[in-house]
Amino acid sequence: MALTSHAQLGETGRTTGFHLPQAAHPWKIFTDAGYAIDLVSPRGGRPPMDGADVTDSVQMAFLDDASVSEQLASTRRPAEVTPSDYEAILFVGGHGAMWDLPGDAALARVTRDVYEAGGVVAAVSHGAAALVDVRLSDNSRLIDGKRLTAFTNAEEEAVGLASVVPFLLRSRLEERGGRHTAVSHFEANVVVDGRLVTGQNPASAAGVGRATVAVLAQLSGWAAV
């Protein structure tokens, strides 16, 4: 699971980071399905966190988990990751992702290698920003021609950050050849195209987890939970 290292929300003076619910809910689904989870961030170390809800038992379980707690204290950098160790990579959302996930060459290489080895690439909400610059070994874009979804321009406007983020995510994904589909603002929406799994917004986080497990199950020939 890849988390942003970016903590500043543009020039607003507000902080941002990875959105905790978007990490915790897929993590719960992955671990319940028997997968071990490692965390990575562009700069390594402790990534900034946003959106914590202490009334959400899943978020609290994520933070209380011994392995998660240890990793959050010092995440690895992409260059320290061996892609062949992993069956999937999930890009967690949060506005910080818009600044540092695109253009991270090491993270793009990990993504390419996981995908080309037959693994799953998944993203929730702003986490899809990581996909805009990923190219495969033949220099084609991973998302070119693929159905996907991500935080929409209209949703960005609705939260008042359309002029704050460095680019509008839906527009950029479409410029890169992605076939973006959306539902109403802030409603859950998960799109699966082969081994690419994407979710539109935070409400889609658990659905992305379930869909990723389902795709992995199909690839390995066992029944998903």
C-alpha positions as semicolon CSV with decimal commas, in nm:
position;residue;x (nm);y (nm);z (nm)
1;M;0,000;0,000;0,000
2;A;0,149;0,332;-0,111
3;L;0,091;0,644;0,100
4;T;0,168;1,007;0,021
5;S;0,454;1,187;0,197
6;H;0,311;1,531;0,117
7;A;0,175;1,727;0,414
8;Q;0,083;2,075;0,287
9;L;-0,245;2,153;0,112
10;G;-0,109;2,393;-0,146
11;E;-0,086;2,752;-0,020
12;T;-0,390;2,722;0,208
13;G;-0,189;2,681;0,528
14;R;-0,380;2,361;0,594
15;T;-0,228;2,018;0,632
16;T;-0,303;1,704;0,437
17;G;-0,160;1,355;0,394
18;F;-0,290;1,006;0,330
19;H;-0,658;0,967;0,417
20;L;-0,672;0,716;0,701
21;P;-1,010;0,557;0,614
22;Q;-0,886;0,486;0,262
23;A;-0,593;0,293;0,405
24;A;-0,771;0,122;0,694
25;H;-1,073;-0,021;0,517
26;P;-0,887;-0,193;0,232
27;W;-0,626;-0,310;0,484
28;K;-0,899;-0,482;0,687
29;I;-1,029;-0,661;0,379
30;F;-0,680;-0,764;0,266
31;T;-0,576;-0,895;0,606
32;D;-0,906;-1,079;0,654
33;A;-0,835;-1,249;0,320
34;G;-0,495;-1,362;0,448
35;Y;-0,267;-1,109;0,278
36;A;0,033;-0,952;0,447
37;I;0,057;-0,576;0,391
38;D;0,363;-0,356;0,360
39;L;0,360;0,024;0,348
40;V;0,568;0,250;0,124
41;S;0,584;0,627;0,073
42;P;0,785;0,848;-0,164
43;R;1,014;0,993;0,104
44;G;0,997;0,706;0,352
45;G;0,973;0,765;0,725
46;R;0,646;0,858;0,893
47;P;0,388;0,971;0,637
48;P;0,145;1,253;0,723
49;M;-0,207;1,135;0,802
50;D;-0,546;1,299;0,752
51;G;-0,910;1,219;0,818
52;A;-0,884;1,008;1,133
53;D;-1,217;0,914;1,295
54;V;-1,173;0,767;1,642
55;T;-1,531;0,633;1,633
56;D;-1,443;0,403;1,340
57;S;-1,326;0,072;1,484
58;V;-1,157;-0,026;1,157
59;Q;-0,941;0,287;1,157
60;M;-0,847;0,230;1,518
61;A;-0,766;-0,135;1,451
62;F;-0,537;-0,026;1,167
63;L;-0,349;0,215;1,390
64;D;-0,334;-0,034;1,677
65;D;-0,201;-0,321;1,465
66;A;0,158;-0,392;1,564
67;S;0,287;-0,435;1,208
68;V;0,109;-0,124;1,082
69;S;0,228;0,083;1,376
70;E;0,588;-0,024;1,322
71;Q;0,572;0,047;0,951
72;L;0,400;0,384;0,986
73;A;0,685;0,493;1,212
74;S;0,929;0,434;0,927
75;T;0,782;0,347;0,588
76;R;1,015;0,226;0,317
77;R;1,092;0,428;0,006
78;P;0,998;0,282;-0,336
79;A;1,364;0,219;-0,421
80;E;1,380;-0,015;-0,121
81;V;1,090;-0,229;-0,246
82;T;1,133;-0,556;-0,437
83;P;0,831;-0,563;-0,672
84;S;0,845;-0,939;-0,721
85;D;0,754;-0,980;-0,353
86;Y;0,404;-0,843;-0,416
87;E;0,086;-0,954;-0,587
88;A;-0,073;-0,609;-0,579
89;I;-0,008;-0,243;-0,509
90;L;-0,277;-0,008;-0,381
91;F;-0,242;0,370;-0,395
92;V;-0,422;0,521;-0,098
93;G;-0,598;0,852;-0,148
94;G;-0,578;1,179;0,038
95;H;-0,510;1,515;-0,121
96;G;-0,137;1,489;-0,055
97;A;-0,121;1,222;-0,324
98;M;-0,179;1,487;-0,589
99;W;0,160;1,646;-0,521
100;D;0,405;1,360;-0,481
101;L;0,269;1,038;-0,630
102;P;0,272;1,156;-0,994
103;G;0,618;1,171;-1,142
104;D;0,782;0,953;-0,876
105;A;1,001;0,744;-1,105
106;A;1,085;0,477;-0,846
107;L;0,719;0,429;-0,755
108;A;0,626;0,412;-1,123
109;R;0,886;0,138;-1,174
110;V;0,743;-0,063;-0,886
111;T;0,395;-0,023;-1,032
112;R;0,510;-0,127;-1,379
113;D;0,693;-0,431;-1,247
114;V;0,402;-0,550;-1,032
115;Y;0,162;-0,510;-1,324
116;E;0,386;-0,671;-1,585
117;A;0,445;-0,967;-1,355
118;G;0,070;-1,032;-1,360
119;G;-0,022;-0,846;-1,041
120;V;-0,299;-0,601;-0,963
121;V;-0,269;-0,223;-0,958
122;A;-0,536;-0,048;-0,750
123;A;-0,608;0,308;-0,643
124;V;-0,866;0,492;-0,435
125;S;-0,975;0,850;-0,504
126;H;-0,672;1,083;-0,529
127;G;-0,446;0,778;-0,513
128;A;-0,509;0,743;-0,886
129;A;-0,277;1,041;-0,932
130;A;0,003;0,784;-0,911
131;L;-0,116;0,634;-1,239
132;V;-0,090;0,939;-1,464
133;D;0,280;0,892;-1,547
134;V;0,319;0,513;-1,530
135;R;0,452;0,363;-1,851
136;L;0,498;-0,004;-1,931
137;S;0,815;-0,154;-2,078
138;D;0,691;-0,089;-2,433
139;N;0,654;0,281;-2,337
140;S;0,274;0,266;-2,351
141;R;0,082;0,420;-2,061
142;L;-0,063;0,170;-1,816
143;I;-0,399;0,347;-1,817
144;D;-0,427;0,413;-2,191
145;G;-0,763;0,283;-2,311
146;K;-0,856;0,139;-1,973
147;R;-1,179;0,200;-1,784
148;L;-1,116;0,367;-1,450
149;T;-1,244;0,617;-1,200
150;A;-1,105;0,868;-0,951
151;F;-1,202;1,182;-0,760
152;T;-1,394;1,388;-1,013
153;N;-1,353;1,752;-1,112
154;A;-1,701;1,818;-0,976
155;E;-1,614;1,658;-0,642
156;E;-1,300;1,871;-0,626
157;E;-1,510;2,179;-0,685
158;A;-1,760;2,066;-0,423
159;V;-1,488;2,051;-0,155
160;G;-1,352;2,388;-0,263
161;L;-1,010;2,265;-0,375
162;A;-1,030;2,276;-0,755
163;S;-0,801;2,581;-0,761
164;V;-0,568;2,440;-0,493
165;V;-0,467;2,100;-0,631
166;P;-0,187;2,104;-0,890
167;F;-0,419;1,960;-1,155
168;L;-0,769;1,817;-1,187
169;L;-0,734;1,443;-1,157
170;R;-1,017;1,331;-1,382
171;S;-0,899;1,562;-1,659
172;R;-0,539;1,446;-1,633
173;L;-0,634;1,078;-1,638
174;E;-0,844;1,136;-1,949
175;E;-0,558;1,328;-2,113
176;R;-0,341;1,021;-2,052
177;G;-0,593;0,796;-2,228
178;G;-0,797;0,670;-1,934
179;R;-1,169;0,613;-1,989
180;H;-1,306;0,775;-1,674
181;T;-1,654;0,689;-1,550
182;A;-1,828;0,844;-1,250
183;V;-2,142;0,835;-1,039
184;S;-2,298;1,110;-0,827
185;H;-2,077;1,312;-0,595
186;F;-1,927;1,114;-0,305
187;E;-2,118;0,792;-0,379
188;A;-1,926;0,465;-0,390
189;N;-1,805;0,364;-0,734
190;V;-1,551;0,092;-0,818
191;V;-1,432;0,018;-1,171
192;V;-1,242;-0,298;-1,264
193;D;-1,067;-0,332;-1,598
194;G;-0,864;-0,651;-1,600
195;R;-0,594;-0,608;-1,335
196;L;-0,662;-0,238;-1,281
197;V;-0,897;-0,159;-0,991
198;T;-0,999;0,199;-0,911
199;G;-1,241;0,374;-0,675
200;Q;-1,391;0,718;-0,724
201;N;-1,378;0,862;-0,374
202;P;-1,336;0,775;-0,004
203;A;-1,672;0,595;-0,001
204;S;-1,522;0,352;-0,253
205;A;-1,228;0,240;-0,037
206;A;-1,378;-0,081;0,099
207;G;-1,514;-0,166;-0,244
208;V;-1,168;-0,132;-0,395
209;G;-1,036;-0,368;-0,130
210;R;-1,305;-0,625;-0,206
211;A;-1,260;-0,593;-0,582
212;T;-0,883;-0,629;-0,552
213;V;-0,921;-0,947;-0,348
214;A;-1,170;-1,078;-0,604
215;V;-0,932;-1,015;-0,894
216;L;-0,645;-1,179;-0,705
217;A;-0,870;-1,475;-0,635
218;Q;-0,950;-1,512;-1,005
219;L;-0,582;-1,493;-1,093
220;S;-0,489;-1,760;-0,842
221;G;-0,792;-1,980;-0,902
222;W;-0,943;-1,973;-0,554
223;A;-1,278;-1,838;-0,437
224;A;-1,277;-1,487;-0,294
225;V;-1,417;-1,434;0,056
